[in-house]
């Protein structure tokens, strides 16, 4: 997780941007949500911020922050995952400390939300607190996924997430990839 000396995850101009307290990242399964959260965590740390990463994925516990939580803690990040006894279960368990992290002053909170609109259900319990603290709900879109391969699919996903979470999507991140089969042509 360490960047080579002299390299930054964020350009300096992004460090100067005024970001809200909480960034919640959602999208369809396979969009690259967790990877985006991890890169943002590295970037905010490079900007000198204290970073908390909350795993609220209630959809698929196998492709989320939980997989790298111990490594992230070793790097100095505060990581909020479900209790150890339910860490790998498919039960909709969220760490109680997430509510505290939304309300606590200082630091940046990155929330890794489960895939698809149903994953937005995990955010609903924090929606009032997030609105008060300041938030940006980010939708990561992989146009190679069946549900987000066209505008209609993306709009349907936005509508579903907003309807369940009671939060508004404020940013779209294009993340086209085919995992290890991605070529330069796929990105152009």
N, C-alpha and C positions, 0 to 999 in steps of 0.2 A: 504494500500500500504506500510505500515511500516514493516520492517523486525524486528523480535525479537532481543533484545540486544545481541550482540556478534555473530549474524549470518550474513552471507554475501550472496548476490545473486551470486557473482563471487568468484571462488577460487583466492587466491592471485596471482597465476601464470598468470591468465588471465588479471589481472590489469597491469602486467609487459609487456604484449604483445603489440607490436606497431600496433595499429588499424588505419585504414584510417579515414579521416574526416567524411565521410558519409557512413552509412550502410543502404542500401535499401533492404527491405525484401518483397519478393513476393512468390507466390505459387498458387496452385489451391484453389478454394473456399473450405473452411472447413479444410485447412491444419494446421491452428494454427498460421498464420502469426502475427496477432495482439498480441496474447499471447506471442509470441517469442519477439516481439518488446518491450513489456512492461517489460518482464524479463531482457532484455538487458539494458533497461533504468535504472532499479533498480541497475543492476550490475555496470554500468558505474558511477552512482551516488555514489555507495559504494566505487568506486575507486577514488572518489574525483573530478570527472569531472562535468562540467556544461553540462546538457543534454537538447537538443531540440528534440521534437518528432513531425514530420510532417505527417499529415493524407492526403495522396493523393489518397485515394481509390475512383476512379471514377466508380467502378462497382457496389458495394453494400454498401450504406451508413449506413446500419443497423448493421453490424458486423465489427466495426472498432474503432479506437481510439476515435472518437467523443463521443462514449457512456460513456467514463470515463474521458473525457477531464477536466472537472471541478475538479474532485478528484486529477488528476495528477497536475494540476496547484496549488492546495492547498499543495501538497507535494513539490513544488518548481521547477517543470519541466516547461520548456517553451513549450507550445503546439500550433501548427499551424494547424488550421482547416479552412474549408471554412467559409466565412462570415455567421453570424447568419441567415440572410434571406434565405440562400441556404443550411444551415447546413444539413438538412435532406432530401433535394431533391435528385433525381436521375440524376441531371444535372452534367456534368463533370466539376465541379468548384474546383479550387485549390487555396489555400491562396497565394496571391502575395508575402508574406514574405518568402515563401519557397526558391525562387531564392536568396534572400538576405542571408538566413541561409546557403545555400551551399557555398557562396562566403565569408562569414564572417570568420575572423580568430578566432581560439580558439573554444573550446567546441566540443561536439560530436553531430552529427545530425543522428537521426534514422528516416527512411522514411518508413511508412506503406503503401505499394502499394496494389492496388486492385487485386483481384484474376484473375487467368488465363492470357494468353498472352495479351489480350486486356487491362488489367490493366497496363501493361508495357508502354502503350501509354502515361500515365501521366509522366513517367520518361524522355521521349524523349526530352522534352523542357529543361531539366536540364543536358542532357548527356555531353555536352561539358564542362560545369562548374564542373560536378562531376569528369570527367576525369582529369581536371586541379587540383582540390582540393584533389583528392584521394578518392576512393570509394571501397566498397565491395558489390556486388549484391548477396544476399543470397536467395536461393530457398528453402523454407520449403516444405517438401514432407510428406504427409500422405498416406502410401501405402494402406489404407483402402478406399480411394476415388477412384471412377471408373477411372478417367483420369490419375491417377498416381499409379496404382496398378502393373505396370510392367515397365521394363526399357524403352521400346518403348514409353510409355506414358510420362515418365519423360523427355526423350530426345526430344520428340515433344514439350513439354511445354518449355523446355530450348530454343529450336530453335525459337519458337514463341516469347518469351519474349525478347531474344537477338535481333531478327529481328526488332521488333517494337521499343524497347528502345534505340537501338544502344549502349548498354552496354553488358558486358560479365558477365555471372554468374560465381562467384568465389568461392562459397561455397554451399554445400547442407546440409540441416539439416533434419535428420530423425525425424519425429514427429508422430509415429503411435498412433492413438487413435480412439476410438468410443464414444467420449464424456463421458457421465456418465455411459455408459455400458462397458467401458474399464476394462479388467481384467489383472492380471499379465501375464497370458498366451498369451495375445494379444501382449505383449511387448517383448516376448522372441523368 
